[in-house]
Amino acid sequence: MSAEPGAYRTVPRGYVYADHIPYVTPDSLDDLRGPTSGVVTVGPHIDTSTDPTYDVANPQRVRELYSATVRDGTASDHVRILDRGLLLRFWPRLTLPSQCRALWEQRFPELAARSRKMRTA
């Protein structure tokens, strides 16, 4: 940073904020043993709405929950909230930043295979 007035307001050319978000993954998809039924409540670091609850019986809410948890959750959130089978089932339809999706698919090739299968179907 420069000592010039206003320099703190500048962003380096080519800087893309999304490239600097520290996404995390669990150690293994086998660790994911979250609920497959009922209602899940998440913390404000995952959902800042006034009602951060998700009914796992509702496919749309599962996609929303899993998208938010993969994107914004910690590794311990992933283990507590996500279920391996549901993650594999919904993975191709999750709304994720490309950097986040790439990290998870690089770490877990079975997710990349699910995405490829969906694109060719």
C-alpha positions as CSV (number, residue, x, y, z in Angstrom):
1,M,0.0,0.0,0.0
2,S,1.1,3.5,-0.8
3,A,1.3,6.3,1.7
4,E,-0.4,8.6,-0.9
5,P,-3.8,10.0,0.1
6,G,-6.5,7.7,-1.1
7,A,-4.2,4.9,-2.0
8,Y,-5.9,2.6,0.5
9,R,-9.0,2.7,-1.7
10,T,-7.3,1.3,-4.8
11,V,-7.4,-2.4,-5.8
12,P,-4.5,-3.8,-7.8
13,R,-5.2,-4.3,-11.4
14,G,-6.4,-7.8,-12.1
15,Y,-7.4,-8.5,-8.5
16,V,-10.4,-10.8,-8.3
17,Y,-11.9,-11.1,-4.9
18,A,-13.4,-14.5,-5.6
19,D,-9.8,-15.8,-6.2
20,H,-9.0,-15.0,-2.5
21,I,-11.9,-16.6,-0.7
22,P,-10.5,-19.4,1.6
23,Y,-12.8,-22.3,0.8
24,V,-12.3,-25.5,2.8
25,T,-13.2,-29.1,2.4
26,P,-13.6,-32.0,4.9
27,D,-10.9,-34.6,5.0
28,S,-13.0,-37.3,3.4
29,L,-16.5,-37.5,2.0
30,D,-16.9,-40.6,4.1
31,D,-16.8,-38.3,7.2
32,L,-20.1,-36.6,6.0
33,R,-22.8,-38.2,8.1
34,G,-25.2,-35.3,8.5
35,P,-29.0,-35.8,8.8
36,T,-31.0,-37.3,6.0
37,S,-34.4,-36.3,7.5
38,G,-35.8,-33.6,9.8
39,V,-34.9,-30.0,10.1
40,V,-31.4,-28.6,10.1
41,T,-30.6,-25.2,11.7
42,V,-27.3,-23.5,10.7
43,G,-25.3,-20.7,12.2
44,P,-25.1,-17.1,10.8
45,H,-21.8,-17.8,9.1
46,I,-23.7,-20.0,6.7
47,D,-27.1,-18.3,6.6
48,T,-27.8,-14.8,7.9
49,S,-31.6,-14.9,7.4
50,T,-34.0,-14.6,10.3
51,D,-35.0,-18.3,9.8
52,P,-31.9,-20.4,9.0
53,T,-33.7,-23.7,9.1
54,Y,-33.9,-26.2,6.3
55,D,-36.3,-29.2,6.0
56,V,-34.2,-32.0,4.5
57,A,-37.4,-33.6,3.1
58,N,-37.7,-30.6,0.6
59,P,-35.3,-31.0,-2.3
60,Q,-35.1,-27.3,-3.0
61,R,-34.2,-26.6,0.6
62,V,-31.6,-29.4,0.5
63,R,-29.9,-27.7,-2.5
64,E,-30.0,-24.4,-0.8
65,L,-28.6,-25.8,2.5
66,Y,-25.9,-27.8,0.8
67,S,-24.9,-24.9,-1.5
68,A,-24.5,-22.6,1.5
69,T,-22.7,-25.1,3.7
70,V,-20.2,-26.2,1.0
71,R,-19.5,-22.5,0.2
72,D,-19.5,-20.9,3.6
73,G,-19.2,-23.8,6.2
74,T,-16.1,-25.0,8.0
75,A,-14.8,-28.5,7.8
76,S,-16.6,-29.3,11.0
77,D,-19.9,-27.8,9.6
78,H,-19.5,-30.1,6.6
79,V,-19.2,-33.2,8.7
80,R,-22.1,-32.2,11.0
81,I,-24.5,-30.9,8.3
82,L,-23.8,-32.8,5.0
83,D,-24.5,-36.4,4.2
84,R,-22.3,-38.1,1.7
85,G,-25.2,-39.7,-0.3
86,L,-27.2,-36.5,-0.4
87,L,-24.1,-34.5,-1.4
88,L,-23.4,-36.9,-4.3
89,R,-27.0,-36.8,-5.4
90,F,-27.3,-33.0,-5.4
91,W,-23.8,-32.0,-6.3
92,P,-24.3,-31.2,-10.0
93,R,-27.3,-28.9,-9.1
94,L,-25.6,-27.0,-6.2
95,T,-25.1,-23.2,-6.8
96,L,-21.4,-22.7,-6.1
97,P,-18.7,-20.2,-7.1
98,S,-16.5,-21.8,-9.7
99,Q,-13.4,-21.7,-7.5
100,C,-15.3,-23.5,-4.7
101,R,-16.6,-26.2,-7.1
102,A,-13.2,-26.6,-8.6
103,L,-11.5,-27.1,-5.2
104,W,-14.1,-29.7,-4.1
105,E,-13.9,-31.5,-7.4
106,Q,-10.1,-31.6,-7.3
107,R,-10.1,-32.9,-3.8
108,F,-12.9,-35.4,-4.4
109,P,-12.9,-36.9,-8.0
110,E,-16.3,-38.6,-7.4
111,L,-17.9,-35.1,-7.3
112,A,-16.2,-34.2,-10.6
113,A,-17.5,-37.4,-12.1
114,R,-21.1,-36.5,-11.0
115,S,-20.7,-33.1,-12.7
116,R,-19.5,-34.7,-15.9
117,K,-22.2,-37.3,-15.9
118,M,-24.9,-34.5,-15.5
119,R,-23.4,-32.5,-18.4
120,T,-23.4,-35.4,-20.7
121,A,-26.9,-36.6,-19.8
